[in-house]
Amino acid sequence: MKEAPKDKNFDHTLKLLKEGYYFIINRREALNTNIFQTKLIGKKMYCLSGRKQAELFYDNELFKRQGAAPSRVNKTLFGEGVYKD
């Protein structure tokens, strides 16, 4: 298996905060790839973009999602943490 290109430098946390949504788009274009490796908060991360990569990401055989996000985040995403009339 071919190794994903690496986003150079030690850590890109500040760049992610500055660029927001465009962080992945900018690196995808600069590295000419839909998958690349970077470091955020000192930890190795892989960023994916594209149809095939989305299918890979949503494959429940490859990724564990149960318990991955804090309950506070899950409640907000699914409307339990939002006030409704």
Secondary structure per residue as TSV (DSSP state, phi and psi in degrees):
chain	resnum	aa	ss	phi	psi
A	1	M	-	360.0	134.9
A	2	K	-	-73.4	137.0
A	3	E	-	-78.0	142.1
A	4	A	-	-67.2	141.3
A	5	P	-	-58.6	151.2
A	6	K	B	-106.3	137.2
A	7	D	-	-78.3	113.5
A	8	K	-	-64.0	169.5
A	9	N	S	88.8	168.5
A	10	F	S	-75.8	-46.8
A	11	D	-	-151.3	142.5
A	12	H	-	-118.3	20.5
A	13	T	H	-57.7	-47.2
A	14	L	H	-65.7	-37.3
A	15	K	H	-65.3	-38.8
A	16	L	H	-62.0	-45.1
A	17	L	H	-63.1	-38.0
A	18	K	H	-73.0	-44.6
A	19	E	H	-87.4	-22.9
A	20	G	T	57.9	-131.0
A	21	Y	T	-52.8	-33.5
A	22	Y	H	-77.7	-7.6
A	23	F	H	-53.6	-51.9
A	24	I	H	-69.3	-43.1
A	25	I	H	-59.2	-46.0
A	26	N	H	-61.1	-43.5
A	27	R	H	-74.5	-35.7
A	28	R	H	-58.1	-43.9
A	29	E	H	-70.0	-42.7
A	30	A	H	-65.9	-37.4
A	31	L	H	-92.8	-6.9
A	32	N	T	53.7	52.8
A	33	T	-	-154.1	158.8
A	34	N	S	-98.4	-5.3
A	35	I	E	-135.8	129.5
A	36	F	E	-149.0	159.8
A	37	Q	E	-104.6	140.6
A	38	T	E	-146.5	179.9
A	39	K	E	-124.0	130.9
A	40	L	E	-129.5	129.1
A	41	I	T	52.2	37.5
A	42	G	T	76.6	4.4
A	43	K	E	-112.7	141.7
A	44	K	E	-68.4	131.5
A	45	M	E	-131.8	151.9
A	46	Y	E	-115.3	133.3
A	47	C	E	-109.6	134.6
A	48	L	E	-122.7	146.5
A	49	S	-	-151.5	140.5
A	50	G	S	116.1	164.3
A	51	R	H	-62.3	-50.6
A	52	K	H	-63.3	-37.7
A	53	Q	H	-69.6	-34.4
A	54	A	H	-65.6	-41.3
A	55	E	H	-61.1	-41.7
A	56	L	H	-61.6	-47.4
A	57	F	H	-62.5	-36.9
A	58	Y	T	-90.3	7.5
A	59	D	-	-76.8	110.3
A	60	N	T	-68.0	-14.1
A	61	E	T	-77.1	-23.4
A	62	L	T	-101.0	-28.8
A	63	F	-	-124.3	133.3
A	64	K	-	-92.2	126.1
A	65	R	-	-112.2	-26.0
A	66	Q	T	-59.7	119.2
A	67	G	T	78.7	6.1
A	68	A	T	-73.8	-35.1
A	69	A	S	-105.4	147.0
A	70	P	-	-59.8	148.0
A	71	S	H	-58.2	-32.8
A	72	R	H	-60.3	-40.9
A	73	V	H	-67.4	-45.9
A	74	N	H	-58.9	-43.3
A	75	K	H	-62.8	-40.7
A	76	T	H	-67.2	-44.5
A	77	L	H	-63.6	-35.3
A	78	F	T	-99.9	12.4
A	79	G	T	85.3	-3.3
A	80	E	T	-72.6	-25.1
A	81	G	T	-96.3	3.8
A	82	V	S	-105.6	134.1
A	83	Y	-	-68.4	131.4
A	84	K	-	-128.0	141.8
A	85	D	-	-78.8	360.0
